[in-house]
Amino acid sequence: MRDDHERHDPPVNNGLVINGGTHYVGNQAVGHHARAYSGSVSFSPQDTEQVARTAELLTRVERLLQEHRAALADPDAAGRELGRLRDELDEAEPQPTVLRRALDRLTGFVQPVGPLVTAVGQLAASVQGLPLP
């Protein structure tokens, strides 16, 4: 027997849809009881493998910037931003906010060159895992 007063909630789409343009996305959580946390960046003690990986990625991005120079809207700005990132990493106490800003700007400059977008994404992940003092 069916209860005529029974309530049926409509189906819920917990997906994420983004259309058109450039999107800068921070922390996201999608789904039932999903949570996204944001906080300060913290770094663990010195890890020479991570430092070496970051150095390799800096060199790779630099090489890719040269290879794809003609496809970039402003290759000089991309090069300057990579230099700024490298300089900050060479500081005695690199500032996470300066590193993030340089990585965000570099990411914008390398659009839409796929190999550069991938390499800069890997570089950003590596920098976030760096054991900075």
The first five atom37 places (N, CA, C, CB, O) and aatype in JSON, in Angstrom:
{
  "aatype": [12, 1, 3, 3, 8, 6, 1, 8, 3, 14, 14, 19, 2, 2, 7, 10, 19, 9, 2, 7, 7, 16, 8, 18, 19, 7, 2, 5, 0, 19, 7, 8, 8, 0, 1, 0, 18, 15, 7, 15, 19, 15, 13, 15, 14, 5, 3, 16, 6, 5, 19, 0, 1, 16, 0, 6, 10, 10, 16, 1, 19, 6, 1, 10, 10, 5, 6, 8, 1, 0, 0, 10, 0, 3, 14, 3, 0, 0, 7, 1, 6, 10, 7, 1, 10, 1, 3, 6, 10, 3, 6, 0, 6, 14, 5, 14, 16, 19, 10, 1, 1, 0, 10, 3, 1, 10, 16, 7, 13, 19, 5, 14, 19, 7, 14, 10, 19, 16, 0, 19, 7, 5, 10, 0, 0, 15, 19, 5, 7, 10, 14, 10, 14],
  "atom_mask": [
    [1, 1, 1, 1, 1],
    [1, 1, 1, 1, 1],
    [1, 1, 1, 1, 1],
    [1, 1, 1, 1, 1],
    [1, 1, 1, 1, 1],
    [1, 1, 1, 1, 1],
    [1, 1, 1, 1, 1],
    [1, 1, 1, 1, 1],
    [1, 1, 1, 1, 1],
    [1, 1, 1, 1, 1],
    [1, 1, 1, 1, 1],
    [1, 1, 1, 1, 1],
    [1, 1, 1, 1, 1],
    [1, 1, 1, 1, 1],
    [1, 1, 1, 0, 1],
    [1, 1, 1, 1, 1],
    [1, 1, 1, 1, 1],
    [1, 1, 1, 1, 1],
    [1, 1, 1, 1, 1],
    [1, 1, 1, 0, 1],
    [1, 1, 1, 0, 1],
    [1, 1, 1, 1, 1],
    [1, 1, 1, 1, 1],
    [1, 1, 1, 1, 1],
    [1, 1, 1, 1, 1],
    [1, 1, 1, 0, 1],
    [1, 1, 1, 1, 1],
    [1, 1, 1, 1, 1],
    [1, 1, 1, 1, 1],
    [1, 1, 1, 1, 1],
    [1, 1, 1, 0, 1],
    [1, 1, 1, 1, 1],
    [1, 1, 1, 1, 1],
    [1, 1, 1, 1, 1],
    [1, 1, 1, 1, 1],
    [1, 1, 1, 1, 1],
    [1, 1, 1, 1, 1],
    [1, 1, 1, 1, 1],
    [1, 1, 1, 0, 1],
    [1, 1, 1, 1, 1],
    [1, 1, 1, 1, 1],
    [1, 1, 1, 1, 1],
    [1, 1, 1, 1, 1],
    [1, 1, 1, 1, 1],
    [1, 1, 1, 1, 1],
    [1, 1, 1, 1, 1],
    [1, 1, 1, 1, 1],
    [1, 1, 1, 1, 1],
    [1, 1, 1, 1, 1],
    [1, 1, 1, 1, 1],
    [1, 1, 1, 1, 1],
    [1, 1, 1, 1, 1],
    [1, 1, 1, 1, 1],
    [1, 1, 1, 1, 1],
    [1, 1, 1, 1, 1],
    [1, 1, 1, 1, 1],
    [1, 1, 1, 1, 1],
    [1, 1, 1, 1, 1],
    [1, 1, 1, 1, 1],
    [1, 1, 1, 1, 1],
    [1, 1, 1, 1, 1],
    [1, 1, 1, 1, 1],
    [1, 1, 1, 1, 1],
    [1, 1, 1, 1, 1],
    [1, 1, 1, 1, 1],
    [1, 1, 1, 1, 1],
    [1, 1, 1, 1, 1],
    [1, 1, 1, 1, 1],
    [1, 1, 1, 1, 1],
    [1, 1, 1, 1, 1],
    [1, 1, 1, 1, 1],
    [1, 1, 1, 1, 1],
    [1, 1, 1, 1, 1],
    [1, 1, 1, 1, 1],
    [1, 1, 1, 1, 1],
    [1, 1, 1, 1, 1],
    [1, 1, 1, 1, 1],
    [1, 1, 1, 1, 1],
    [1, 1, 1, 0, 1],
    [1, 1, 1, 1, 1],
    [1, 1, 1, 1, 1],
    [1, 1, 1, 1, 1],
    [1, 1, 1, 0, 1],
    [1, 1, 1, 1, 1],
    [1, 1, 1, 1, 1],
    [1, 1, 1, 1, 1],
    [1, 1, 1, 1, 1],
    [1, 1, 1, 1, 1],
    [1, 1, 1, 1, 1],
    [1, 1, 1, 1, 1],
    [1, 1, 1, 1, 1],
    [1, 1, 1, 1, 1],
    [1, 1, 1, 1, 1],
    [1, 1, 1, 1, 1],
    [1, 1, 1, 1, 1],
    [1, 1, 1, 1, 1],
    [1, 1, 1, 1, 1],
    [1, 1, 1, 1, 1],
    [1, 1, 1, 1, 1],
    [1, 1, 1, 1, 1],
    [1, 1, 1, 1, 1],
    [1, 1, 1, 1, 1],
    [1, 1, 1, 1, 1],
    [1, 1, 1, 1, 1],
    [1, 1, 1, 1, 1],
    [1, 1, 1, 1, 1],
    [1, 1, 1, 1, 1],
    [1, 1, 1, 0, 1],
    [1, 1, 1, 1, 1],
    [1, 1, 1, 1, 1],
    [1, 1, 1, 1, 1],
    [1, 1, 1, 1, 1],
    [1, 1, 1, 1, 1],
    [1, 1, 1, 0, 1],
    [1, 1, 1, 1, 1],
    [1, 1, 1, 1, 1],
    [1, 1, 1, 1, 1],
    [1, 1, 1, 1, 1],
    [1, 1, 1, 1, 1],
    [1, 1, 1, 1, 1],
    [1, 1, 1, 0, 1],
    [1, 1, 1, 1, 1],
    [1, 1, 1, 1, 1],
    [1, 1, 1, 1, 1],
    [1, 1, 1, 1, 1],
    [1, 1, 1, 1, 1],
    [1, 1, 1, 1, 1],
    [1, 1, 1, 1, 1],
    [1, 1, 1, 0, 1],
    [1, 1, 1, 1, 1],
    [1, 1, 1, 1, 1],
    [1, 1, 1, 1, 1],
    [1, 1, 1, 1, 1]
  ],
  "atom_positions": [
    [[0.83, -1.16, 0.0], [0.0, 0.0, 0.0], [0.89, 1.24, 0.0], [-0.95, -0.01, 1.2], [1.87, 1.3, 0.73]],
    [[0.55, 2.19, -0.8], [1.35, 3.4, -0.95], [0.8, 4.53, -0.11], [1.4, 3.81, -2.4], [-0.41, 4.77, -0.08]],
    [[1.69, 5.23, 0.56], [1.31, 6.38, 1.36], [1.33, 7.61, 0.45], [2.26, 6.56, 2.59], [2.38, 7.97, -0.06]],
    [[0.18, 8.24, 0.26], [0.1, 9.4, -0.64], [0.84, 10.61, -0.09], [-1.35, 9.76, -0.88], [1.09, 11.57, -0.83]],
    [[1.19, 10.59, 1.17], [1.89, 11.71, 1.77], [3.4, 11.49, 1.82], [1.37, 11.96, 3.16], [4.13, 12.3, 2.4]],
    [[3.85, 10.4, 1.23], [5.27, 10.09, 1.21], [6.01, 11.13, 0.37], [5.52, 8.67, 0.66], [5.56, 11.48, -0.73]],
    [[7.11, 11.61, 0.87], [7.88, 12.65, 0.17], [9.04, 12.02, -0.59], [8.4, 13.71, 1.17], [9.76, 11.18, -0.05]],
    [[9.2, 12.43, -1.81], [10.31, 11.96, -2.65], [11.15, 13.16, -3.04], [9.8, 11.2, -3.91], [10.68, 14.07, -3.74]],
    [[12.41, 13.15, -2.59], [13.31, 14.23, -2.96], [13.8, 14.02, -4.38], [14.5, 14.31, -1.98], [14.0, 12.89, -4.81]],
    [[14.0, 15.11, -5.1], [14.52, 14.97, -6.47], [15.96, 14.44, -6.41], [14.45, 16.33, -7.24], [16.66, 14.63, -5.42]],
    [[16.39, 13.8, -7.5], [17.77, 13.32, -7.52], [18.73, 14.52, -7.47], [18.04, 12.47, -8.8], [18.41, 15.6, -7.97]],
    [[19.87, 14.32, -6.86], [20.86, 15.39, -6.7], [22.09, 15.04, -7.53], [21.24, 15.59, -5.2], [22.61, 13.93, -7.47]],
    [[22.54, 16.01, -8.31], [23.77, 15.86, -9.08], [24.89, 16.46, -8.26], [23.66, 16.53, -10.49], [24.94, 17.67, -8.07]],
    [[25.78, 15.63, -7.76], [26.91, 16.11, -6.97], [28.14, 16.35, -7.83], [27.24, 15.12, -5.87], [29.25, 16.45, -7.31]],
    [[27.97, 16.44, -9.12], [29.09, 16.66, -10.02], [29.48, 18.12, -10.06], [0.0, 0.0, 0.0], [28.88, 18.96, -9.38]],
    [[30.47, 18.41, -10.84], [30.98, 19.76, -10.98], [31.06, 20.07, -12.47], [32.37, 19.93, -10.29], [31.67, 19.31, -13.23]],
    [[30.45, 21.17, -12.89], [30.47, 21.55, -14.29], [31.0, 22.98, -14.39], [29.04, 21.43, -14.93], [30.5, 23.89, -13.74]],
    [[32.03, 23.15, -15.23], [32.6, 24.47, -15.47], [32.65, 24.65, -16.98], [34.03, 24.64, -14.82], [33.16, 23.79, -17.7]],
    [[32.12, 25.75, -17.45], [32.1, 25.99, -18.89], [32.83, 27.28, -19.25], [30.66, 26.05, -19.4], [32.69, 28.3, -18.57]],
    [[33.62, 27.21, -20.32], [34.21, 28.39, -20.95], [35.18, 29.19, -20.11], [0.0, 0.0, 0.0], [35.13, 29.15, -18.88]],
    [[36.05, 29.92, -20.77], [36.95, 30.85, -20.11], [38.06, 30.2, -19.32], [0.0, 0.0, 0.0], [38.28, 28.99, -19.39]],
    [[38.75, 31.01, -18.57], [39.82, 30.54, -17.71], [39.31, 30.47, -16.29], [41.06, 31.47, -17.8], [38.64, 31.39, -15.82]],
    [[39.61, 29.39, -15.62], [39.11, 29.19, -14.26], [40.28, 28.92, -13.33], [38.1, 28.03, -14.21], [41.12, 28.07, -13.6]],
    [[40.31, 29.65, -12.24], [41.29, 29.41, -11.19], [40.51, 28.82, -10.02], [42.06, 30.73, -10.78], [39.64, 29.46, -9.44]],
    [[40.84, 27.61, -9.7], [40.06, 26.88, -8.71], [40.91, 26.59, -7.5], [39.5, 25.59, -9.31], [42.03, 26.08, -7.61]],
    [[40.38, 26.92, -6.35], [41.05, 26.59, -5.1], [40.56, 25.25, -4.61], [0.0, 0.0, 0.0], [40.23, 24.37, -5.41]],
    [[40.51, 25.09, -3.32], [40.05, 23.83, -2.75], [38.58, 23.61, -3.09], [40.26, 23.81, -1.22], [37.78, 24.55, -3.05]],
    [[38.24, 22.38, -3.42], [36.87, 22.04, -3.77], [36.48, 20.76, -3.07], [36.7, 21.91, -5.28], [37.3, 19.89, -2.8]],
    [[35.19, 20.66, -2.79], [34.64, 19.42, -2.27], [33.3, 19.22, -2.95], [34.51, 19.44, -0.7], [32.48, 20.14, -2.99]],
    [[33.06, 18.04, -3.47], [31.82, 17.75, -4.17], [31.27, 16.44, -3.63], [32.03, 17.69, -5.71], [32.0, 15.46, -3.48]],
    [[29.98, 16.43, -3.34], [29.35, 15.19, -2.89], [28.79, 15.32, -1.49], [0.0, 0.0, 0.0], [29.01, 16.3, -0.79]],
    [[28.06, 14.31, -1.11], [27.39, 14.27, 0.18], [28.44, 14.28, 1.3], [26.48, 13.02, 0.29], [29.32, 13.42, 1.34]],
    [[28.34, 15.22, 2.2], [29.24, 15.39, 3.33], [30.68, 15.7, 2.91], [29.23, 14.14, 4.18], [31.61, 15.46, 3.68]],
    [[30.88, 16.23, 1.72], [32.23, 16.55, 1.25], [32.75, 17.77, 2.0], [32.23, 16.8, -0.28], [31.98, 18.64, 2.4]],
    [[34.05, 17.83, 2.17], [34.69, 18.95, 2.85], [35.95, 19.35, 2.11], [35.0, 18.61, 4.33], [36.68, 18.5, 1.6]],
    [[36.2, 20.63, 2.06], [37.46, 21.14, 1.5], [38.09, 22.02, 2.56], [37.23, 21.92, 0.15], [37.42, 22.88, 3.14]],
    [[39.34, 21.82, 2.8], [40.04, 22.59, 3.83], [41.09, 23.47, 3.19], [40.67, 21.66, 4.87], [41.71, 23.1, 2.19]],
    [[41.28, 24.61, 3.77], [42.31, 25.52, 3.31], [43.06, 26.02, 4.52], [41.72, 26.69, 2.48], [42.47, 26.33, 5.55]],
    [[44.34, 26.08, 4.39], [45.15, 26.54, 5.51], [46.5, 26.98, 5.02], [0.0, 0.0, 0.0], [46.75, 27.03, 3.82]],
    [[47.36, 27.28, 5.95], [48.68, 27.73, 5.56], [49.51, 26.56, 5.05], [49.38, 28.41, 6.74], [49.3, 25.41, 5.42]],
    [[50.45, 26.89, 4.21], [51.35, 25.89, 3.67], [52.41, 25.61, 4.71], [51.98, 26.36, 2.32], [52.99, 26.53, 5.29]],
    [[52.68, 24.34, 4.95], [53.75, 23.99, 5.88], [54.69, 23.02, 5.18], [53.19, 23.38, 7.19], [54.29, 22.29, 4.28]],
    [[55.91, 23.02, 5.61], [56.93, 22.22, 4.96], [57.64, 21.36, 5.99], [57.92, 23.1, 4.21], [57.82, 21.77, 7.14]],
    [[58.05, 20.18, 5.58], [58.73, 19.25, 6.46], [60.25, 19.44, 6.38], [58.35, 17.81, 6.1], [60.73, 20.23, 5.58]],
    [[61.0, 18.71, 7.2], [62.45, 18.83, 7.16], [63.04, 18.54, 5.78], [63.07, 17.9, 8.18], [62.37, 17.97, 4.91]],
    [[64.27, 18.93, 5.59], [64.96, 18.83, 4.3], [64.81, 17.46, 3.65], [66.44, 19.14, 4.48], [65.04, 16.43, 4.3]],
    [[64.44, 17.44, 2.41], [64.3, 16.22, 1.63], [65.05, 16.44, 0.33], [62.78, 15.85, 1.38], [64.55, 17.11, -0.58]],
    [[66.24, 15.87, 0.22], [67.09, 16.13, -0.95], [66.48, 15.61, -2.24], [68.45, 15.5, -0.75], [66.71, 16.19, -3.3]],
    [[65.7, 14.53, -2.17], [65.05, 14.02, -3.39], [64.05, 15.03, -3.93], [64.35, 12.67, -3.11], [63.97, 15.25, -5.14]],
    [[63.28, 15.64, -3.04], [62.27, 16.63, -3.47], [62.94, 17.86, -4.05], [61.37, 17.02, -2.29], [62.47, 18.42, -5.03]],
    [[64.03, 18.28, -3.44], [64.77, 19.44, -3.94], [65.32, 19.14, -5.33], [65.93, 19.82, -2.97], [65.24, 19.98, -6.22]],
    [[65.88, 17.94, -5.51], [66.43, 17.55, -6.81], [65.32, 17.47, -7.86], [67.15, 16.19, -6.7], [65.51, 17.9, -9.0]],
    [[64.18, 16.92, -7.47], [63.04, 16.81, -8.4], [62.58, 18.2, -8.85], [61.86, 16.05, -7.74], [62.31, 18.42, -10.02]],
    [[62.5, 19.13, -7.91], [62.08, 20.49, -8.24], [63.08, 21.15, -9.19], [61.92, 21.33, -6.97], [62.69, 21.83, -10.13]],
    [[64.36, 20.96, -8.93], [65.4, 21.52, -9.81], [65.28, 20.95, -11.22], [66.82, 21.23, -9.24], [65.41, 21.69, -12.2]],
    [[65.03, 19.65, -11.33], [64.85, 19.02, -12.64], [63.64, 19.61, -13.36], [64.68, 17.49, -12.49], [63.69, 19.88, -14.56]],
    [[62.56, 19.81, -12.62], [61.34, 20.36, -13.22], [61.54, 21.81, -13.65], [60.17, 20.27, -12.25], [61.02, 22.22, -14.69]],
    [[62.28, 22.59, -12.87], [62.59, 23.97, -13.28], [63.33, 23.97, -14.61], [63.43, 24.69, -12.19], [63.02, 24.75, -15.51]],
    [[64.31, 23.09, -14.74], [65.08, 22.98, -15.97], [64.2, 22.52, -17.13], [66.25, 22.0, -15.79], [64.32, 23.02, -18.25]],
    [[63.32, 21.57, -16.85], [62.4, 21.07, -17.9], [61.47, 22.17, -18.38], [61.58, 19.88, -17.37], [61.27, 22.34, -19.59]],
    [[60.89, 22.93, -17.44], [59.99, 24.02, -17.84], [60.75, 25.06, -18.65], [59.34, 24.69, -16.59], [60.24, 25.58, -19.64]],
    [[61.96, 25.36, -18.24], [62.79, 26.32, -18.97], [63.03, 25.86, -20.41], [64.13, 26.53, -18.25], [62.93, 26.64, -21.35]],
    [[63.35, 24.57, -20.56], [63.58, 24.0, -21.9], [62.29, 24.06, -22.73], [64.08, 22.53, -21.79], [62.32, 24.42, -23.91]],
    [[61.16, 23.69, -22.12], [59.89, 23.71, -22.84], [59.47, 25.13, -23.22], [58.79, 23.06, -21.98], [58.86, 25.33, -24.27]],
    [[59.79, 26.1, -22.38], [59.5, 27.5, -22.74], [60.23, 27.9, -24.01], [59.89, 28.45, -21.58], [59.68, 28.6, -24.85]],
    [[61.46, 27.45, -24.15], [62.23, 27.74, -25.35], [61.65, 27.01, -26.57], [63.7, 27.36, -25.15], [61.5, 27.59, -27.64]],
    [[61.33, 25.73, -26.39], [60.8, 24.92, -27.49], [59.46, 25.45, -28.0], [60.65, 23.48, -27.05], [59.18, 25.38, -29.2]],
    [[58.62, 25.96, -27.12], [57.26, 26.38, -27.48], [57.1, 27.9, -27.47], [56.26, 25.75, -26.53], [55.98, 28.41, -27.37]],
    [[58.19, 28.6, -27.56], [58.19, 30.06, -27.49], [57.18, 30.69, -28.46], [59.58, 30.6, -27.77], [56.46, 31.62, -28.1]],
    [[57.14, 30.2, -29.67], [56.26, 30.78, -30.69], [54.78, 30.6, -30.38], [56.57, 30.17, -32.05], [53.95, 31.38, -30.84]],
    [[54.43, 29.59, -29.6], [53.03, 29.31, -29.28], [52.52, 30.11, -28.08], [52.85, 27.83, -29.02], [51.32, 30.11, -27.79]],
    [[53.42, 30.79, -27.38], [53.03, 31.53, -26.18], [52.68, 32.97, -26.52], [54.15, 31.49, -25.14], [53.33, 33.59, -27.37]],
    [[51.67, 33.5, -25.85], [51.25, 34.88, -26.08], [52.32, 35.86, -25.6], [49.92, 35.17, -25.39], [52.55, 36.89, -26.24]],
    [[52.97, 35.57, -24.48], [53.99, 36.44, -23.93], [55.13, 35.6, -23.36], [53.39, 37.37, -22.83], [55.24, 35.43, -22.14]],
    [[55.99, 35.07, -24.24], [57.06, 34.19, -23.77], [58.05, 34.87, -22.83], [57.8, 33.63, -24.95], [58.61, 34.22, -21.95]],
    [[58.28, 36.17, -23.02], [59.21, 36.88, -22.15], [58.67, 36.95, -20.72], [59.48, 38.3, -22.68], [59.41, 36.77, -19.76]],
    [[57.38, 37.21, -20.59], [56.76, 37.26, -19.26], [56.82, 35.89, -18.59], [55.3, 37.75, -19.36], [57.07, 35.8, -17.39]],
    [[56.61, 34.84, -19.35], [56.7, 33.48, -18.8], [58.11, 33.21, -18.3], [56.29, 32.43, -19.86], [58.3, 32.64, -17.23]],
    [[59.1, 33.62, -19.08], [60.49, 33.45, -18.68], [60.83, 34.24, -17.43], [0.0, 0.0, 0.0], [61.54, 33.75, -16.54]],
    [[60.33, 35.49, -17.36], [60.57, 36.3, -16.17], [59.94, 35.67, -14.93], [60.02, 37.72, -16.37], [60.54, 35.69, -13.85]],
    [[58.74, 35.13, -15.08], [58.06, 34.51, -13.94], [58.8, 33.25, -13.48], [56.61, 34.17, -14.3], [58.89, 32.99, -12.29]],
    [[59.31, 32.48, -14.43], [60.1, 31.31, -14.06], [61.37, 31.76, -13.33], [60.47, 30.47, -15.33], [61.78, 31.13, -12.35]],
    [[62.0, 32.83, -13.79], [63.17, 33.38, -13.11], [62.84, 33.85, -11.71], [0.0, 0.0, 0.0], [63.62, 33.65, -10.78]],
    [[61.68, 34.49, -11.55], [61.25, 34.95, -10.23], [61.06, 33.76, -9.29], [59.93, 35.76, -10.35], [61.43, 33.82, -8.12]],
    [[60.47, 32.69, -9.82], [60.27, 31.47, -9.03], [61.61, 30.87, -8.61], [59.45, 30.44, -9.84], [61.8, 30.51, -7.45]],
    [[62.52, 30.78, -9.56], [63.85, 30.23, -9.28], [64.58, 31.09, -8.24], [64.69, 30.15, -10.59], [65.21, 30.56, -7.32]],
    [[64.5, 32.42, -8.38], [65.15, 33.33, -7.43], [64.58, 33.16, -6.02], [64.99, 34.78, -7.88], [65.32, 33.14, -5.04]],
    [[63.27, 33.03, -5.93], [62.64, 32.87, -4.62], [63.05, 31.54, -3.98], [61.11, 32.96, -4.73], [63.28, 31.48, -2.78]],
    [[63.12, 30.5, -4.79], [63.56, 29.2, -4.26], [65.0, 29.23, -3.79], [63.38, 28.12, -5.31], [65.39, 28.45, -2.92]],
    [[65.81, 30.13, -4.36], [67.21, 30.27, -3.96], [67.38, 31.1, -2.68], [68.0, 30.91, -5.08], [68.46, 31.13, -2.1]],
    [[66.31, 31.76, -2.24], [66.38, 32.57, -1.02], [66.62, 31.68, 0.2], [65.08, 33.38, -0.84], [66.28, 30.49, 0.19]],
    [[67.2, 32.27, 1.25], [67.43, 31.52, 2.49], [66.11, 31.05, 3.1], [68.2, 32.39, 3.51], [66.03, 29.95, 3.63]],
    [[65.08, 31.89, 3.01], [63.75, 31.53, 3.52], [62.7, 31.89, 2.47], [63.46, 32.26, 4.87], [62.09, 32.95, 2.56]],
    [[62.49, 31.02, 1.48], [61.49, 31.31, 0.44], [60.1, 31.5, 1.06], [61.45, 30.17, -0.61], [59.71, 30.78, 1.99]],
    [[59.38, 32.45, 0.53], [58.05, 32.75, 1.04], [57.0, 31.98, 0.24], [57.78, 34.27, 0.97], [56.9, 32.14, -0.97]],
    [[56.21, 31.15, 0.91], [55.18, 30.36, 0.21], [54.22, 31.21, -0.61], [54.39, 29.54, 1.21], [53.81, 30.8, -1.7]],
    [[53.85, 32.4, -0.12], [52.93, 33.24, -0.89], [53.56, 33.74, -2.18], [52.46, 34.43, -0.05], [52.89, 33.84, -3.21]],
    [[54.85, 34.05, -2.14], [55.56, 34.49, -3.35], [55.66, 33.33, -4.34], [56.98, 35.03, -3.0], [55.47, 33.51, -5.54]],
    [[55.96, 32.14, -3.83], [56.04, 30.95, -4.69], [54.7, 30.66, -5.34], [56.51, 29.74, -3.88], [54.65, 30.4, -6.54]],
    [[53.63, 30.71, -4.56], [52.28, 30.44, -5.12], [51.92, 31.45, -6.19], [51.22, 30.47, -4.01], [51.41, 31.09, -7.25]],
    [[52.2, 32.73, -5.91], [51.86, 33.77, -6.89], [52.65, 33.57, -8.18], [52.15, 35.18, -6.3], [52.09, 33.69, -9.27]],
    [[53.94, 33.26, -8.07], [54.76, 33.03, -9.27], [54.25, 31.82, -10.05], [56.24, 32.83, -8.88], [54.19, 31.86, -11.27]],
    [[53.89, 30.75, -9.34], [53.36, 29.56, -10.01], [52.02, 29.84, -10.68], [53.21, 28.41, -9.02], [51.78, 29.36, -11.79]],
    [[51.15, 30.6, -10.02], [49.86, 30.95, -10.61], [50.05, 31.77, -11.88], [49.0, 31.72, -9.6], [49.4, 31.52, -12.9]],
    [[50.95, 32.75, -11.82], [51.2, 33.6, -12.99], [51.82, 32.78, -14.12], [52.12, 34.78, -12.62], [51.44, 32.91, -15.29]],
    [[52.78, 31.93, -13.77], [53.43, 31.08, -14.78], [52.4, 30.17, -15.44], [54.57, 30.24, -14.14], [52.43, 29.99, -16.66]],
    [[51.51, 29.61, -14.65], [50.45, 28.75, -15.2], [49.61, 29.52, -16.21], [49.55, 28.21, -14.07], [49.28, 28.98, -17.27]],
    [[49.27, 30.74, -15.9], [48.5, 31.57, -16.83], [49.26, 31.86, -18.12], [0.0, 0.0, 0.0], [48.66, 31.85, -19.2]],
    [[50.55, 32.12, -18.02], [51.35, 32.46, -19.19], [51.55, 31.28, -20.13], [52.68, 32.99, -18.75], [51.71, 31.49, -21.34]],
    [[51.56, 30.05, -19.63], [51.85, 28.9, -20.5], [50.6, 28.32, -21.16], [52.54, 27.83, -19.7], [50.71, 27.36, -21.93]],
    [[49.44, 28.88, -20.89], [48.22, 28.43, -21.55], [48.31, 28.78, -23.04], [46.96, 29.07, -20.91], [48.86, 29.85, -23.32]],
    [[47.85, 28.05, -23.96], [47.23, 26.73, -23.91], [48.18, 25.63, -24.37], [45.98, 26.72, -24.77], [47.73, 24.64, -24.95]],
    [[49.48, 25.76, -24.12], [50.47, 24.79, -24.59], [50.49, 23.6, -23.63], [51.9, 25.45, -24.69], [51.03, 23.68, -22.53]],
    [[49.91, 22.49, -24.08], [49.72, 21.31, -23.25], [50.96, 20.82, -22.51], [0.0, 0.0, 0.0], [50.9, 20.63, -21.29]],
    [[52.08, 20.61, -23.2], [53.27, 20.12, -22.49], [53.74, 21.08, -21.39], [54.4, 19.89, -23.48], [54.23, 20.65, -20.35]],
    [[53.6, 22.38, -21.63], [53.99, 23.36, -20.61], [53.02, 23.38, -19.44], [54.08, 24.75, -21.23], [53.44, 23.48, -18.29]],
    [[51.75, 23.28, -19.72], [50.74, 23.24, -18.66], [51.01, 22.04, -17.75], [49.3, 23.17, -19.25], [50.96, 22.15, -16.52]],
    [[51.29, 20.89, -18.35], [51.58, 19.68, -17.58], [52.84, 19.85, -16.75], [51.73, 18.47, -18.52], [52.85, 19.53, -15.56]],
    [[53.9, 20.36, -17.37], [55.18, 20.52, -16.67], [55.06, 21.53, -15.53], [56.27, 20.96, -17.64], [55.62, 21.31, -14.45]],
    [[54.35, 22.63, -15.75], [54.19, 23.64, -14.7], [53.32, 23.07, -13.57], [53.55, 24.93, -15.27], [53.56, 23.37, -12.4]],
    [[52.34, 22.25, -13.9], [51.53, 21.6, -12.87], [52.38, 20.67, -12.01], [0.0, 0.0, 0.0], [52.23, 20.63, -10.79]],
    [[53.27, 19.92, -12.65], [54.18, 19.03, -11.91], [55.14, 19.86, -11.05], [54.97, 18.13, -12.88], [55.44, 19.49, -9.91]],
    [[55.61, 20.97, -11.59], [56.49, 21.85, -10.84], [55.77, 22.42, -9.61], [57.0, 23.0, -11.74], [56.34, 22.46, -8.52]],
    [[54.54, 22.84, -9.79], [53.76, 23.39, -8.67], [53.59, 22.34, -7.57], [52.38, 23.87, -9.16], [53.75, 22.65, -6.39]],
    [[53.28, 21.11, -7.96], [53.13, 20.04, -6.97], [54.44, 19.78, -6.25], [52.63, 18.74, -7.65], [54.46, 19.55, -5.04]],
    [[55.52, 19.82, -6.98], [56.84, 19.59, -6.38], [57.22, 20.71, -5.42], [57.9, 19.46, -7.48], [57.74, 20.45, -4.33]],
    [[56.95, 21.95, -5.81], [57.27, 23.1, -4.95], [56.44, 23.04, -3.66], [56.99, 24.43, -5.71], [56.95, 23.35, -2.58]],
    [[55.18, 22.63, -3.77], [54.34, 22.54, -2.58], [54.85, 21.47, -1.61], [52.9, 22.24, -2.97], [54.6, 21.55, -0.41]],
    [[55.55, 20.49, -2.13], [56.09, 19.44, -1.27], [57.51, 19.7, -0.78], [0.0, 0.0, 0.0], [58.1, 18.86, -0.11]],
    [[58.05, 20.86, -1.13], [59.43, 21.19, -0.74], [59.58, 21.4, 0.76], [59.89, 22.43, -1.48], [58.7, 21.96, 1.41]],
    [[60.68, 20.95, 1.28], [60.99, 21.19, 2.7], [61.68, 22.53, 2.86], [61.88, 20.05, 3.27], [62.9, 22.6, 2.97]],
    [[60.91, 23.6, 2.89], [61.5, 24.93, 3.01], [61.74, 25.26, 4.48], [60.58, 25.99, 2.36], [61.0, 24.84, 5.35]],
    [[62.81, 26.04, 4.73], [63.14, 26.4, 6.12], [62.09, 27.29, 6.74], [64.49, 27.09, 6.18], [62.22, 27.69, 7.9]]
  ]
}
